[in-house]
Amino acid sequence: MSQKERIPQLDIFRAVAILAVLAIHATSRTLSEMLDTSLFHPFLFINKFSQFAVPSFVFLSGFVLFYNYIDRPLNGRMLGKFYGKRLLYIIVPYVVFSLLYFILKMYAGNTWNLPAEEQINKLGKYLLKGTAYTHLYYVILIFQFYVLFPLFLWCMQKSRRVAAWAPLIGLLMQWGFVLLNRYMTRNGYWELSKGSLAITYFSYFLLGAAIAIYYSSLKKWLIPSREGWRSGKGIAWVSLWAAWVAAGIVHVELWFSSYTKGTVINSLWYEAFSNLHALLSCLVLMQLSFLLYGWGHSRLAVLLSSIGACSFGIYLLHPALLYFYREIPFHGGSLAYTAAIAGGWLVALLGSWLVVALAFRYVKLSWILFGSVPQKPDSRVKRIVTDTSVKAQG
């Protein structure tokens, strides 16, 4: 069966999501350093409002997997190719970067003199848990979805009704785990690692799966167009964006009240608004990616497409650049501090993007570090990447 037509707008979706990841990491220290200052609320807003990043990537993984595989036969040959590609283009770079970040940790902590056996044991635990560096848990998380994917695919191929109910099923399973984890942990029965388990992201993954399976029917509702506005769909789109902004603001303000006033509320409220905002973000980012792609001849759309195509490599590399950037001493007042934080975000973005984009273009074995090489990059993307790199070197 021939492969479905590629949806190039998804690269812009990836770009917006990776920009949010960088915003979270660039502002991570501000929440402790800027407490009780006028800068705290703006930085808190950037950090917490951007928390949709990982759920959006999980949603996109579900969308891409089911869009590409729902009509393919589920057999040994398909599964062999499926897992073979992911072992090569995801696990190999993950192992390489885990080793590199393990070395960085030894450098930062000056632990070179630890016995070799202890270092090997540590590295083994880091690889299994995705803890060689703070961001690497995502690979372990997403690989759990790859393990579960054949089961989900089999269920939805057997009955498309299952696909229609998949988002609700995912939401119920996710919240069932959240409640179990909260109350069983509180009562001292056991403690579960919530953030790194796939079940805590089921609502996003299965929402992506359902939209992918019914994409041809849902597209007219998902994708903003002049015809849609004329037919009255604009009200639904405006309502979606308004609800997205409102949910994000409420989520931020809950945290602001907790940080600044010591307000104590049931933690499930944080969970609920975080979940709602992230779910709405998946739909908003889908719309935004199509809107931005519509400006196909603009430099912004081309740059975002390139950043999205390089997003996995940017995700892997940027914390190292941010680490060394933060070793630079900065002095000054609020304006200088804000400039330093913005500079970290730019260094993490532009530095990692340039390295990954140029590696994909000029290094044959770049996939070992940064995953699958983007297919047939736009000539305008090539020109902008080359021009930017020349300016950076000159």
RAQUI-V206881 format. One record per helix or strand. SS is the DSSP state (H for helix, E for strand). FROM is the first residue (numbers start at 0). TO is the last residue. If there is no record, write none. Layout:
ss=SS from=FROM to=TO
ss=SS from=FROM to=TO
This chain:
ss=H from=8 to=25
ss=H from=29 to=32
ss=H from=39 to=48
ss=H from=51 to=68
ss=H from=75 to=108
ss=H from=115 to=128
ss=H from=136 to=157
ss=H from=159 to=185
ss=H from=197 to=212
ss=H from=214 to=221
ss=H from=225 to=229
ss=H from=233 to=260
ss=H from=266 to=292
ss=H from=298 to=308
ss=H from=310 to=324
ss=H from=333 to=361
ss=H from=366 to=369
ss=H from=378 to=392
